[in-house]
Amino acid sequence: MRVLFSSIIVIGLFFSGCINNKPRPAVNTKPSWIYNNEGGAVGMCGPHMNGIAAQEESAQNRARTQLALDKLAEVDATVTDKQQENGAFSNSSSKVDSKIVSKTTVSSHVKDSWRDPQTGIYYVWMVTD
């Protein structure tokens, strides 16, 4: 009887150690700024053939480009519509010419960065100074 009771206690203690009620932290939780950059810009780059430094530089350049595009104030655009009718037939065409008129200088800095441990994609959040 003692052996049976001792065995039940030992087995119970063994299985109670296997139960973990604590929630596991998410392994691959992306920062919220990747989806909501709050006035800045997010650049990203996958693994780069020239290494980590080139990957980070490429992501930063993409974020800077987006910041500059967001700050563009003036675009010169011309739209030309042309229609021709010849009896039962009609022809129409459109042509759009646009060019950037003003040059934009944007001063920015890295606010945060994150590398996805599963995919190796590097994300950088940049904001204007």
C-alpha positions in Angstrom: 0.0 0.0 0.0 2.8 2.4 0.8 4.6 1.6 -2.5 1.4 2.3 -4.4 0.8 5.6 -2.5 4.4 6.7 -3.0 4.3 5.8 -6.7 1.2 7.9 -7.2 2.8 10.9 -5.4 6.0 10.6 -7.5 4.1 10.3 -10.7 1.9 13.3 -9.7 5.0 15.4 -8.9 6.6 14.5 -12.2 3.6 15.5 -14.3 3.0 18.7 -12.3 6.5 19.9 -13.4 5.5 19.4 -17.0 2.6 21.8 -16.8 3.4 25.4 -17.6 0.6 27.9 -17.2 2.7 30.9 -18.2 2.0 32.3 -21.7 5.0 32.0 -24.0 6.3 35.2 -25.5 5.9 35.5 -29.2 9.2 34.7 -30.9 8.6 36.8 -34.0 6.7 39.9 -32.9 7.1 42.8 -35.2 7.3 46.2 -33.7 4.1 48.3 -34.2 6.0 51.1 -36.1 6.5 48.8 -39.1 2.7 49.1 -39.7 2.1 52.6 -38.2 5.2 54.8 -38.7 3.7 57.9 -37.1 4.9 60.5 -39.5 8.2 58.8 -40.4 9.0 56.3 -43.0 10.0 52.6 -42.9 12.6 51.1 -45.1 13.3 47.4 -45.4 15.8 45.1 -47.1 16.2 41.4 -47.3 19.6 39.7 -46.9 22.1 41.5 -49.0 24.8 39.9 -51.1 27.3 42.5 -49.7 26.6 41.8 -46.1 24.8 43.3 -43.1 26.2 46.9 -43.6 25.0 47.0 -47.2 21.6 45.6 -46.1 21.2 48.3 -43.4 22.3 51.1 -45.8 19.8 50.0 -48.5 16.9 49.9 -46.0 17.9 53.4 -44.7 18.1 54.8 -48.3 14.6 53.4 -49.0 13.3 55.1 -45.9 15.0 58.4 -46.8 13.5 58.2 -50.3 10.1 57.8 -48.9 10.6 60.7 -46.5 11.7 62.9 -49.4 8.7 61.8 -51.5 6.4 62.7 -48.6 7.9 66.2 -48.5 7.7 66.9 -52.2 5.6 70.1 -52.6 5.5 70.7 -56.3 5.1 68.6 -59.4 4.8 70.0 -62.9 2.3 67.8 -64.8 0.8 68.2 -68.3 -2.0 66.1 -69.5 -2.9 66.1 -73.2 -6.0 64.4 -74.5 -6.5 63.9 -78.2 -9.6 62.6 -80.0 -10.2 62.0 -83.7 -13.4 60.9 -85.4 -13.6 59.5 -88.8 -17.1 58.5 -89.7 -18.0 55.5 -87.6 -14.5 55.2 -86.1 -13.1 57.2 -83.3 -9.6 57.4 -81.8 -8.6 58.8 -78.5 -5.3 59.0 -76.7 -3.9 60.5 -73.6 -0.4 61.6 -72.8 0.9 62.6 -69.3 4.2 64.4 -68.9 5.4 65.1 -65.4 8.6 66.3 -63.8 9.7 67.3 -60.3 10.2 71.0 -60.2 11.6 71.6 -56.7 14.5 69.8 -55.1 13.8 68.6 -51.6 16.4 68.1 -48.9 15.4 66.0 -46.0 17.4 65.7 -42.8 16.6 62.5 -40.9 17.7 60.0 -38.3 17.1 56.4 -37.4 14.5 56.2 -34.6 14.4 52.4 -34.4 15.4 49.3 -36.3 14.6 45.6 -36.1 15.8 42.4 -37.9 13.3 39.6 -38.4 15.1 36.5 -36.9 13.3 34.1 -39.2 13.6 35.8 -42.6 16.6 38.1 -42.0 14.7 41.1 -43.3 16.0 44.3 -41.8 13.5 47.1 -41.0 14.4 50.7 -40.1 12.2 53.5 -39.0 13.4 57.0 -39.9 12.0 60.3 -39.0 12.8 63.9 -40.0 14.9 66.1 -37.8 
